[in-house]
Structures are given as C-alpha cells and as structure tokens.
C-alpha cells in the first residue's frame, strides 16, 4: 500500500486549527498528545470578536492618518473608510525597493510598520509608521525618486483603478481641485 503520511509534530509555542477558524471549516485531522500538555483554546466566536476589534482599531488608525493628508481632506469620514476598506496590505523585506527611480506609479502607500526612505543620490525623506507617499499617483502617473525599504515594512496601499472604482464621482471633484493639489505638491516635504 501507500506509505503513511507524516503529519507535523507540535511543540511549545506552536499552534494549529487556525485554518479552521479563518475559513469556518471543521478540522481535517485529529491531534493527539504524546506527553502531558497544556493547551490554550480559542473558539470561533472569541476569535471573530478579537479580529473584528483589531480590524476596527486598525481602520481607525489608518483613517486618522488619511485625515492628516492634505490630498484627502476633501473626503468625509465615510469615504475615507471606503478607501481603507479597499486598501491592500503589502509586506516588503528590508533592502527591497517599493518604487524604482523614475518609475511611473499609480499606487499610494501608507507605512504601518517598518521604515522606508526616498532617495535620488542621497536620502531625501524617511517614512515610518503613519508616513505616506505617492498620493498624487491616484490622479495621474507621476515619476518618482526611488523608495527603498530600510527595515521590513508593512504597507497599506491602493492603486488608481481601485481608488476610482471605490469613490466614483469623487475622483472628478479631485480633478476640479487639481490646482490646490499642484500647490500642495510644491510645499517642502511633499516631493511628488
């Protein structure tokens, strides 16, 4: 017959059952203890409650960052919430580039964890938690200085296509107010 399937052996600080919680599935395997063990258990209801609270807190945190950005001040809280809901989370390891020098980009980024920097020949701006860059890319393609990750980064981002889909007619409002944004881009520290 077929050789036996070797399943993982869990030790201290390991966990299992996370897929069942995430996707509302029943467990596909049985876990048996080889020695006396102490386990922590988390039921689906508690897990859902904890993750919901975490998501609410993170949503408020990112929306609060968006509120501080001149570009987004034309939006109401509900629209900023829609932008957050449409954002994707991207993880970029240290040493990698988020944007290459001179690259045309249509993605806006908010740094949640880690540290990145913008540079041409030398470092111009450093971005840490709550830092953001490339907001003008949501209206037009913009050429950028390179943005590189100094320490592993967790970024929230949204591209122009998604931004337009989520906000529909608001994009027209932004275009009509483009002069204000052009002036904003000229302010020190807003290198777009």
C-alpha positions in Angstrom: 0.0 0.0 0.0 0.8 3.7 0.2 3.4 4.9 2.6 2.0 6.5 5.7 1.5 10.3 5.6 3.7 12.0 8.2 1.9 14.9 9.9 3.6 17.7 11.8 4.6 17.2 15.4 3.8 20.3 17.5 5.9 21.6 20.4 5.8 24.5 22.8 4.5 27.8 21.2 3.2 26.0 18.0 -0.4 26.3 17.1 -2.9 24.5 14.9 -6.5 24.9 13.9 -6.0 28.4 12.6 -7.3 27.5 9.1 -10.5 26.1 10.6 -11.1 29.4 12.4 -10.2 31.6 9.4 -12.3 29.8 6.9 -15.1 28.4 9.1 -14.1 24.8 8.4 -14.0 21.7 10.6 -10.6 20.3 11.4 -9.4 17.8 8.8 -7.1 15.9 11.1 -7.0 14.8 14.7 -4.3 16.0 17.0 -3.2 13.6 19.8 -0.8 14.4 22.7 2.3 12.2 23.1 3.0 13.7 26.5 1.1 15.6 29.2 0.5 19.0 27.6 -1.1 22.3 28.4 -3.0 23.9 25.6 -4.7 27.2 25.1 -8.0 27.1 23.2 -9.7 29.8 21.2 -13.2 29.3 20.0 -14.6 30.7 16.7 -16.8 33.3 18.4 -13.9 34.7 20.5 -11.6 34.6 17.5 -14.1 36.5 15.4 -14.6 39.1 18.2 -10.9 39.7 18.6 -10.2 40.0 14.9 -13.2 42.3 14.4 -11.9 44.6 17.2 -8.4 44.5 15.7 -9.8 45.5 12.3 -11.8 48.3 13.7 -8.8 49.7 15.6 -6.6 49.4 12.5 -9.2 51.0 10.3 -9.5 54.0 12.7 -5.7 54.3 12.8 -5.3 54.4 9.0 -8.3 56.6 8.5 -6.8 59.0 11.1 -3.6 59.1 9.0 -5.6 59.8 5.8 -7.3 62.7 7.6 -3.9 64.4 8.1 -3.0 64.3 4.4 -3.9 67.5 2.5 -4.9 65.4 -0.5 -7.6 63.5 1.4 -9.1 66.5 3.3 -11.8 66.8 0.7 -13.3 63.5 1.8 -15.8 62.7 4.6 -15.1 60.1 7.2 -17.3 57.5 5.4 -15.3 58.0 2.2 -12.0 57.6 4.0 -13.4 54.4 5.5 -14.2 53.2 1.9 -10.6 54.0 0.9 -9.2 52.0 3.8 -11.6 49.1 3.1 -10.2 48.9 -0.5 -6.5 49.1 0.6 -4.3 46.1 0.3 -1.6 45.1 2.8 1.8 44.6 1.3 4.9 43.3 3.0 8.3 44.4 1.7 11.5 42.9 3.1 14.4 45.2 4.1 16.6 46.3 1.2 14.0 46.0 -1.5 12.6 48.9 -3.5 8.9 49.8 -3.4 9.3 52.3 -6.3 12.3 52.5 -8.7 14.0 55.8 -9.6 11.9 57.5 -12.4 9.3 54.8 -12.4 5.7 55.8 -13.3 3.5 54.7 -10.4 -0.3 54.6 -9.8 -0.1 53.4 -6.2 -0.5 55.3 -3.0 1.2 53.9 0.2 0.9 54.3 4.0 3.6 52.8 6.2 2.1 50.7 9.0 5.3 49.0 10.3 9.0 49.4 9.4 11.0 52.1 7.8 11.5 53.2 4.2 13.3 56.1 2.6 13.1 58.1 -0.6 16.3 59.0 -2.4 17.8 60.0 -5.6 21.5 60.4 -4.9 21.0 60.7 -1.2 18.2 60.1 1.3 15.6 62.9 1.0 12.7 61.7 3.2 12.3 58.9 5.7 8.9 57.2 6.1 8.0 55.4 9.3 4.6 54.4 10.9 2.0 56.7 9.7 4.2 58.1 6.9 2.8 58.1 3.4 3.9 58.7 -0.2 2.7 58.9 -3.7 -0.8 60.3 -3.1 -0.7 62.2 -6.4 -0.5 58.9 -8.2 -4.2 58.4 -7.5 -4.9 61.2 -10.1 -2.0 60.9 -12.6 1.1 58.9 -13.3 4.0 60.5 -11.5 7.7 59.9 -11.9 9.3 59.3 -8.5 12.6 59.2 -6.8 13.3 55.7 -5.6 11.6 54.5 -2.4 13.6 51.7 -0.6 12.8 49.7 2.5 15.3 50.1 5.3 13.6 47.6 7.7 10.9 45.1 6.9 7.8 47.1 6.0 4.1 46.5 6.2 2.3 48.9 3.9 -1.3 49.7 3.2 -1.8 50.7 -0.5 -4.4 51.5 -3.1 -4.0 51.8 -6.8 -5.6 54.4 -9.0 -8.1 52.0 -10.7 -9.4 50.8 -7.3 -9.5 54.3 -5.9 -11.6 55.4 -8.9 -13.9 52.4 -8.6 -14.5 52.9 -4.9 -15.0 56.7 -5.0 -16.5 57.1 -8.4 -17.6 60.7 -8.9 -15.3 61.9 -6.1 -12.3 61.5 -8.5 -13.9 64.2 -10.7 -14.0 66.5 -7.7 -10.3 65.9 -7.1 -9.6 66.7 -10.7 -11.5 70.0 -10.4 -9.4 70.9 -7.4 -6.1 69.9 -9.1 -4.7 73.4 -8.7 -4.9 73.1 -4.9 -3.1 69.8 -5.1 -0.5 71.2 -7.5 0.3 73.9 -4.9 0.4 71.2 -2.2 3.0 69.2 -4.2 5.2 72.3 -4.2 5.2 72.5 -0.4 8.5 71.4 1.2 8.4 67.8 2.3 5.8 66.8 -0.4 8.0 65.5 -3.1 5.7 64.0 -5.7 
